[in-house]
């Protein structure tokens, strides 16, 4: 009993140290970027895709990733093998902001990064399943970038999504994996202080692309470690996945260029019809908390009946919400064209 108590105290201390170290590093790093004459020059200039009207600093992702890397080295050596992948994606995104990199080259590096990551896990699966996982990782890696277009959206929903990873890891006894997720959560909490509407700084590609990779990679690692079934990450991040997925399908059907900037995502249209960044962010947080609770309960109970009920419930809810936004958007266009 004494051993268990001391063990729990050790892990509680590790949780707290990892959390507050990360929070301190991300907060100080973000403040430094905002006040740096050189880094503050990298601005997100409003374009056709933008929902903001004035230039905003866009290198906040460097602060997020800096804190994650720093705390991982200190508190989570088991997952140090992920850091080279993060560094590649951070460097790629930074140079893309600096000099511009062709989309096909970016995509090729994304595929190569995801491919090498999957090989490091030594998965014993079929070639077809391996290819599915590869495309899934690249898709999730990029959809975070697609969804990082509204104040506080990506950072806030990351806190909730990675919290679900951490909670289930704790329930199933993988404390080291939980600590890594705690580090990501703390980095996003610290950044959200500066990114919550109205945002003083954006995450940019240097944060959204590596964070998207972590979302997909940790989902696969958790499945590989038998912490959860493969559907669990899909459910937890379903608001991101469905918004970007349905938007992509609709644009393909309309024969629109997939490389062209747009404002077709549901969260973007909700803001364009009159809802504020704060309203969209808070609604999205509430939605993801509900999805997370349902996902965790379904994973813990893990019966076929519960999983089927969960899928039906989530699918019906998302269809209704998307239909509501579509109706509002149609009315908005009608008023605009009068």
C-alpha positions in Angstrom: 0.0 0.0 0.0 2.8 2.4 0.9 4.5 1.6 -2.4 1.2 2.4 -4.3 0.8 5.7 -2.5 4.4 6.8 -3.1 4.0 5.7 -6.8 0.8 7.8 -7.2 2.6 10.7 -5.5 5.5 10.4 -7.9 3.2 10.5 -11.0 1.1 13.3 -9.5 4.3 15.3 -9.1 5.3 14.5 -12.6 2.0 15.6 -13.9 2.2 18.9 -12.1 5.8 19.6 -13.0 5.2 18.8 -16.7 2.0 20.9 -16.8 3.5 24.0 -15.1 6.8 23.8 -16.9 5.1 23.7 -20.2 2.7 26.5 -19.3 5.6 28.7 -18.2 7.6 28.0 -21.4 4.7 28.5 -23.8 3.6 31.7 -22.1 7.0 33.3 -22.0 7.8 32.1 -25.6 4.5 33.6 -26.9 5.2 36.9 -25.1 8.7 36.9 -26.6 7.4 36.4 -30.2 4.8 39.2 -29.7 7.5 41.6 -28.6 10.3 40.5 -30.9 11.0 43.0 -33.7 12.2 40.2 -36.0 9.6 37.5 -35.3 6.7 40.0 -35.0 7.2 40.8 -38.7 5.7 37.5 -39.8 2.1 38.6 -40.2 -1.1 36.8 -41.4 -2.3 39.2 -44.0 -6.1 39.0 -44.6 -6.9 37.1 -47.9 -9.9 35.3 -49.4 -9.8 32.6 -46.7 -9.3 34.9 -43.8 -12.0 35.8 -41.2 -9.9 38.7 -39.7 -9.6 42.2 -41.1 -6.2 43.3 -39.9 -2.7 41.7 -40.0 -2.0 39.5 -37.0 1.4 37.8 -36.0 1.3 34.2 -37.1 4.3 32.5 -35.5 2.6 31.5 -32.3 3.0 27.8 -33.3 6.8 28.2 -32.6 5.9 28.9 -28.9 3.6 25.9 -28.7 6.1 23.5 -30.3 9.0 25.0 -28.3 7.2 24.2 -25.0 6.2 20.7 -26.1 9.7 19.8 -27.2 11.3 21.3 -24.1 9.0 19.4 -21.7 9.1 16.2 -23.6 12.9 16.1 -23.2 12.5 16.7 -19.4 9.6 14.5 -18.6 8.7 12.0 -21.3 11.8 10.3 -22.8 9.7 7.4 -24.0 8.3 9.5 -26.8 11.5 11.4 -27.7 11.4 9.5 -31.1 8.5 11.9 -32.1 10.7 15.0 -31.9 12.6 14.6 -35.2 9.2 14.4 -37.0 8.0 17.6 -35.3 11.2 19.4 -36.1 10.9 18.5 -39.8 7.3 19.7 -40.0 8.1 22.9 -38.0 11.1 23.7 -40.3 9.0 23.0 -43.4 6.2 25.2 -42.3 8.6 28.0 -41.2 10.4 28.0 -44.6 7.0 27.9 -46.4 6.1 31.1 -44.5 9.5 32.6 -45.3 10.1 31.8 -48.9 7.1 29.8 -50.1 7.2 26.1 -50.9 5.2 24.5 -53.7 2.1 22.6 -52.4 3.2 19.3 -54.0 6.6 19.5 -52.3 5.0 20.2 -49.0 2.6 17.3 -49.5 5.4 15.0 -50.5 7.3 15.8 -47.3 4.1 15.2 -45.3 3.8 11.8 -46.8 7.4 11.0 -46.2 7.2 12.1 -42.6 4.1 10.0 -42.0 5.6 7.0 -43.8 8.8 7.0 -41.7 6.8 7.4 -38.5 4.6 4.3 -39.3 7.8 2.3 -40.1 9.2 3.2 -36.6 6.2 1.5 -35.0 6.9 -1.8 -36.7 3.2 -2.5 -37.3 2.3 -6.0 -38.3 -0.6 -5.1 -40.6 -1.5 -5.6 -44.2 -0.2 -3.3 -46.9 -3.7 -2.0 -47.6 -4.3 -1.1 -44.0 -0.8 0.5 -43.8 -1.7 2.7 -46.8 -5.0 3.6 -45.2 -3.1 4.7 -42.0 -0.6 6.6 -44.1 -3.3 8.6 -45.9 -5.2 9.1 -42.6 -2.1 10.6 -41.0 -1.5 13.0 -43.9 -5.2 14.0 -43.9 -5.3 14.7 -40.1 -1.9 16.5 -40.4 -3.4 18.9 -42.9 -7.0 19.2 -41.6 -5.6 20.9 -38.5 -4.3 23.6 -40.8 -7.7 23.8 -42.5 -9.5 24.3 -39.2 -7.1 26.8 -37.7 -8.9 29.8 -39.2 -10.9 31.2 -36.3 -9.7 32.8 -33.1 -9.2 30.1 -30.3 -10.7 27.3 -32.4 -7.8 24.9 -33.0 -6.0 25.6 -29.7 -9.2 25.3 -27.6 -10.4 22.1 -29.3 -6.9 20.6 -29.0 -7.1 21.0 -25.2 -10.3 19.0 -25.2 -9.1 16.4 -27.7 -5.8 15.6 -26.1 -7.4 15.7 -22.7 -9.5 12.7 -23.9 -6.3 10.9 -24.9 -4.9 11.7 -21.4 -8.0 10.6 -19.5 -8.2 7.2 -21.2 -4.5 6.7 -20.8 -4.7 7.3 -17.1 -7.8 5.0 -16.8 -5.8 2.2 -18.5 -2.6 2.9 -16.5 -0.3 4.3 -19.2 1.0 7.2 -17.2 3.9 8.1 -19.4 1.7 8.4 -22.4 -0.8 10.5 -20.4 2.1 12.9 -19.3 2.9 13.5 -23.0 -0.7 14.5 -23.6 -0.7 16.7 -20.5 2.3 18.5 -22.0 0.4 19.2 -25.2 -2.7 20.3 -23.3 -0.6 22.8 -21.2 1.0 24.2 -24.3 -2.4 24.8 -25.9 -3.8 26.3 -22.6 -0.9 28.8 -22.4 -1.2 29.7 -26.0 -5.0 30.1 -25.8 -4.5 33.0 -23.3 -3.2 35.0 -26.4 -5.3 33.3 -29.0 -8.8 33.4 -27.5 -11.1 36.0 -29.3 -10.0 38.6 -30.1 -6.7 36.9 -30.9 -3.4 38.7 -30.4 -1.4 36.0 -32.3 -2.2 33.1 -34.5 -0.7 29.6 -34.4 0.1 29.5 -38.1 1.4 26.5 -40.0 4.3 26.1 -37.6 1.9 25.1 -35.0 -1.2 23.6 -36.7 0.8 21.2 -39.0 2.9 19.6 -36.2 -0.2 19.6 -33.9 -2.2 17.8 -36.5 0.6 15.3 -36.8 0.5 14.7 -33.0 -3.3 14.3 -33.2 -3.0 11.5 -35.7 0.3 10.0 -34.5 -0.8 9.7 -30.9 -4.1 8.2 -32.0 -2.2 5.5 -33.9 0.3 5.0 -31.0 -2.6 4.6 -28.5 -4.2 2.0 -30.8 -0.8 0.3 -31.2 -0.4 0.2 -27.4 -4.0 -1.3 -27.2 -5.1 1.7 -25.1 -8.1 2.3 -27.4 -9.7 1.0 -30.6 -8.9 2.8 -33.8 -12.3 4.5 -34.0 -11.6 6.4 -30.8 -9.4 9.2 -32.2 -11.8 9.5 -35.1 -14.7 10.1 -32.7 -12.8 12.5 -30.4 -11.7 14.7 -33.3 -14.8 14.2 -35.4 -15.9 17.9 -35.3 -12.6 18.7 -37.1 -12.7 15.6 -39.4 -16.3 16.0 -40.5 -16.2 19.7 -41.1 -13.0 19.5 -43.3 -14.1 16.2 -44.9 -17.6 17.3 -45.9 -16.2 20.7 -47.1 -13.6 18.9 -49.2 -16.2 16.6 -50.8 -18.5 19.5 -51.6 -15.7 21.4 -53.2 -14.7 18.4 -55.3 -18.3 18.0 -56.5 -18.4 21.6 -57.4 -15.1 21.2 -59.3 -13.4 23.9 -57.3 -9.6 24.1 -57.1 -8.5 22.5 -53.9 -5.4 24.7 -53.8 -7.4 27.9 -53.9 -8.1 29.8 -50.6 -11.7 29.6 -49.6 -14.2 30.2 -46.7 -16.4 27.1 -47.2 -15.9 25.4 -43.8 -18.9 25.3 -41.6 -17.1 27.2 -38.8 -16.2 29.9 -41.4 -19.7 30.2 -42.7 -21.1 30.4 -39.2 -18.9 33.5 -38.6 -19.8 35.0 -42.0 -23.5 34.8 -41.3 -23.1 36.8 -38.1 -21.9 34.6 -35.2 -18.8 35.9 -33.4 -15.5 34.2 -33.2 -16.1 33.7 -29.4 -19.6 32.2 -30.0 -18.2 29.7 -32.6 -15.3 28.8 -30.3 -17.4 28.3 -27.2 -20.0 26.2 -29.2 -17.2 24.1 -30.7 -15.7 23.5 -27.2 -19.1 22.4 -25.9 -19.6 20.1 -28.9 -16.2 18.5 -28.5 -16.6 18.0 -24.7 -19.9 16.1 -25.5 -18.2 14.1 -28.2 -15.3 13.4 -25.9 -17.5 12.1 -23.0 -19.4 9.9 -25.4 -16.1 8.5 -26.9 -14.5 7.8 -23.6 -17.6 6.0 -22.2 -17.9 4.0 -25.4 -14.2 3.0 -25.3 -14.4 2.0 -21.6 -17.6 0.0 -21.9 -16.6 -1.2 -25.4 -19.6 -3.2 -26.4 -21.0 -3.4 -30.0 -24.4 -2.0 -29.0 -22.9 1.0 -27.3 -20.6 1.7 -30.3 -23.5 1.5 -32.7 -25.7 3.8 -30.6 -22.7 6.3 -30.3 -22.2 6.3 -34.1 -25.9 6.9 -34.8 -26.1 9.6 -32.2 -23.1 11.5 -33.4 -24.0 11.1 -37.1 -27.5 12.4 -36.5 -26.3 15.4 -34.4 -23.6 16.4 -37.0 -26.1 16.1 -39.9 -28.6 18.4 -38.1 -25.9 21.0 -37.2 -24.5 21.1 -40.7 -28.0 21.4 -42.2 -28.7 24.3 -39.9 -25.5 26.1 -41.0 -26.4 25.4 -44.7 -29.8 26.9 -44.2 -28.4 30.0 -42.5 -25.8 30.3 -45.3 -28.5 30.1 -48.0 -30.5 32.9 -46.3 -27.3 34.9 -46.0 -26.6 34.6 -49.7 -30.2 35.5 -50.5 -30.0 38.7 -48.5 -26.6 39.5 -50.0 -27.9 39.2 -53.6 -30.9 41.3 -53.0 
